[in-house]
């Protein structure tokens, strides 16, 4: 049942955003949104949801501990209200945002497209302001005043 719902939802998403090759998205389980690679997965262990995994990019050497602290703060202060959380890709060490979208919430292609756009804005912020920022800007962001957190 969940596989059918997954296929239906991906097809609806592709129709909503004007992607003609639904089969490619179904085969690769991926799409690009706002310059970010996003995986669309459905797992046997949790057949009641679709998972969106946004790849925000790699953490620069020397910033790892600080970025991990910022990720933890974001998980506690921003994403605790969503079914989302920041983590690390175990294969590459990239920062990823994993979002669980329950099928019980009756997502449509349009609502999924809106979610993808919303979280791709988060990814753009993380990439530009935290992962790729100059040292001076990065130090200002991590100063402890929490102004970097965007909801």
ABEGO torsion letter per residue (X at the ends): XAAAAAAAAAAAAAAAAGBABAAAAAAAGBBBBGGBBBBBBBBAABAABBBBBBBAEBBBBGAAAAAAAAAAAAAAAAAAABBBBBBBBAAAGBBBBBBBBBAAAGBBAAAAAAAAAAAAAAAAAAAAAAAABBAAAAAAAAAGAGAABBX
